[in-house]
């Protein structure tokens, strides 16, 4: 199970990478085939996305994540 602090750290990383790569929410939502308001709610910590969606986002942005054992 992912702890809330770990999830928030991942969200912060996602936003940072988006800024570094100059990827807008609109572009990312289009590329991931989701609605931009949904993506905005996820990034603002108002919606909890599925694990599948999280993997799609990190793969899209090229973020490497580790799994604790």
Legacy VTK file of the C-alpha trace (Angstrom):
# vtk DataFile Version 3.0
C-alpha trace
ASCII
DATASET POLYDATA
POINTS 69 float
0.000 0.000 0.000
1.260 3.471 -0.885
1.471 5.893 2.003
-0.085 9.296 1.508
3.257 11.077 1.898
4.802 8.887 -0.823
1.867 9.612 -3.129
2.219 13.358 -2.541
5.970 13.143 -3.266
5.208 11.359 -6.542
2.649 14.034 -7.459
5.234 16.736 -6.738
7.713 14.914 -8.982
5.120 14.613 -11.756
4.439 18.357 -11.645
8.173 19.157 -11.585
8.868 16.945 -14.611
5.926 18.465 -16.472
7.395 21.926 -15.828
10.924 20.852 -16.820
9.655 19.313 -20.066
7.194 22.181 -20.631
4.260 19.787 -20.890
0.896 21.354 -20.192
-2.008 19.608 -18.525
-3.954 20.062 -21.742
-1.284 18.325 -23.827
-0.758 15.507 -21.338
-4.493 14.905 -21.004
-4.815 14.742 -24.790
-1.863 12.360 -25.126
-3.149 10.111 -22.309
-6.705 10.313 -23.641
-8.253 11.661 -20.442
-10.149 14.851 -19.783
-8.048 17.782 -18.620
-10.307 18.573 -15.626
-9.751 15.013 -14.349
-5.979 15.362 -14.686
-6.142 18.710 -12.894
-8.084 17.184 -9.985
-5.520 14.382 -9.694
-2.590 16.800 -9.694
-4.327 19.022 -7.127
-4.837 15.954 -4.887
-8.625 16.099 -5.142
-9.078 12.768 -6.986
-7.307 9.489 -6.346
-6.372 7.897 -9.673
-6.163 4.212 -10.410
-2.788 2.500 -10.211
-3.034 1.908 -13.958
-3.394 5.639 -14.575
-0.418 6.434 -12.344
1.727 4.016 -14.354
0.539 5.606 -17.595
1.553 9.054 -16.300
5.001 8.034 -15.054
5.696 6.110 -18.266
4.553 9.080 -20.352
6.881 11.408 -18.462
9.760 8.911 -18.243
9.818 8.907 -14.450
11.554 5.933 -12.827
9.881 4.707 -9.655
11.087 2.073 -7.239
9.058 -0.432 -5.321
9.834 -0.995 -1.644
10.096 -4.593 -0.502
LINES 1 70
69 0 1 2 3 4 5 6 7 8 9 10 11 12 13 14 15 16 17 18 19 20 21 22 23 24 25 26 27 28 29 30 31 32 33 34 35 36 37 38 39 40 41 42 43 44 45 46 47 48 49 50 51 52 53 54 55 56 57 58 59 60 61 62 63 64 65 66 67 68
